[in-house]
Amino acid sequence: MSSTPVYIICSPRPQVGKTLIARLLSEFLLLKNGDVVSFDINLKEPSLLDYLPRITETADVIDTYGKMQLMDRVIVNDGIAKVIDLGYHAFDEFFKMCGEIGLMKEALRRRVAPVILFVADTDRVSQHGYQMLAGLIPPTALVVLDNEFVVRGELPPMMSRGRVLRFRALPVFLKTYIDRLNFSFTDYLRHEKDSSTELHQWIRRNYTTFRDLELSMLLQRS
């Protein structure tokens, strides 16, 4: 049985587009595989649960019980991809737990493949957070997400050395449109007849980015 991917989307900073990326990835995996389980670890609303209630569960890592519950659901090779939208408030505690339980080694033993998707910013907190992850996560499993809406310019040098996925910024009026709770990226692709629209191309480009990431991770594990 092949490894089951677990995508952990994270940042130590709020308002960097983390939940938007989690929505995109969850909908892509649902479209491609027919199934996905997403976990929402956030304090603020709206969150991933509001956008994708059918495939999303809430979780917390505040106490030992919550941590073990989450790990029991995530570190299992059941063939269903997992997406974790990790709120900034839980960033330190979550990765402290990962270090304590030896997440990467335990995942390998159980044929689960965690991929850490770090949403970049240029501030000191983000740089310290990335340094911590670089010391904990193998380079092949740590991917920087360069959200053009947040990082207006070059990434910090330390974040440019490994794999980087870039997401173009949308005009504000389109950003407002996709922020509606009932908006679905996949439904838009299916029902918008004009494939030349900016939003159609943006969604397709991001889905292609996730497909290429998935393929590269499969090659690394083969």
Buried (B, 14 or more C-beta within 10 A) or exposed (E): EEBBBBBBBBBBBEEBBBBBBBBBBBBBBBBBEEEBBBBBBBEEEEBBBEBBEEBBBEBBBEEEEBBEBBBEBBBBBEEBBBBBBBBBBBBEBBBBBBEEBEBBEBBBEEBBBBBBBBBBBBEEEBBEBBEBBBEBBEEBBBBBBBBEBBBEEEBBEEBEEBBBBBBEBBEEEBBEEBEEEEEBBBEBBEEEEEEEEEBBEBBEEBBEBBEEBBEEBEEEEE
